Amino acid sequence: MKSVKHEILKEQWKELIKNYNESGLPVRQWCEKNQIQPGRYYYWLKTIREESLIKAGTLAVTGQAQFAEINPSKEVLPLSNQGTCAILRSNGNEIEILNGADANTLEAILRILGRS
């Protein structure tokens, strides 16, 4: 179970990450402007993403790095200006997640996929 302090910090960082996503600035420039160390930003981004995946039931907590074989599609997918972070395929559906995707939206999508 996470501590109350951790949960408070997580909520604060969700807002900061949302602020970053809306800023349109590169991470380093946004961090400098907001007097935040880029390492802190990336730590919390990773923590929030992982906890969202765990909550959605799509990431096992093992304490070990895990690898999965990825077979690229022969189909050419258009690239967006933001860049693709991941493509999720499940039950014939495909979801493209862009870099900088809103953590709350990602969490909701994963929750819905976990139900199917």
N, C-alpha and C positions, 0 to 999 in steps of 0.2 A: 504494500500500500504506500502510495506517495504521501509525503508530508504536506501539511496545510501550506507551509511556506512555498513548497514546490508548485502547488496548484495555483497559488496567488501569482507567483512569478510567471507561470505558464500562461495565465490569462493576460498578464501585462505584455508578454512577448507576442501573444497572438495579435494584440492591438498594434504593437510595433511592426510586426511583419505585414499586417494589413496596410499600415501607413507606408511602409517601404513599397509594397506592390502598387499602391496608388501614386507614388511619387514619380515614377518613370525614370528614376536615377539609377546608375550602376550601384551595386552594393557598396563598394568602397567609398564612393562619393556620398551616398546616403549615410553611411556609418560615420564618416568624418563630420558631416553636417550635424548629426545628432549625438556626436561625442560617444560613439559606441565602437568597441573593438570588433573588427570583422569576425574574429574567432568566436566571440560571444554570440553574434548574430547567427553564424552557421551552426553553433552548438544547439541553440534553441530551435532553429529551423529543423534540424535533424531530430531533436527530442520530440517536438510536437508532431512531426510526420510519423515517427515510429510509434508514438503512443496512440495516434489516430488509427494506424494500421492494426495495432494490437487490439484496440477497442472494437474495431470492425471485424476482428477475428481472422485477419488475413496475414498476420505476421506472428510466428511462434517465437516465444521468448526462450532462447536456448543458451544465451551467453556466448555462442560461437558464431563465427561468420559462416554463412551458408551460400552455396552457389547453385545456380540453375542454368541449364543449357538453354540458350535462346536460338531458335531457328528463324532467321530473318525471312520476312515475306518477300516474294519475288515482285510483288506489286510495289510501284514507286509511290510513296506518299508525299503530298506537298508539305514543305517545311514552312512554318510560320515565322514571323519576325522574332518571337520570343524563344523559339527553340523547343523541341520536344523533350520532356523529362522522362516520360514513360508512355507505353501503350498497353492498356489492359484488354485482354480478350477473354470473354467468358460466355458460354452458351450462345455462340454465334454473334455476340455483340462486341463492339470494339470502342474503347474510350481512349482518346489521346489526351494526355495531361501535359500541359505546357510548363516550362520553367516559370516560377513565380506564381503558380496557381494558388488561389486563396485556400488556406488550410481548412477553413470551415466547410467550404464547398467540397473539397477533396474528402473530408471526413464523412459528409453526408452521402456522397457517391459510393464510398467504400461500404458504408453501413447498408445501403440499398443492395449492393452486389452481394453482401454477406447473407442476405435473406433469400436470394434466389438459388 
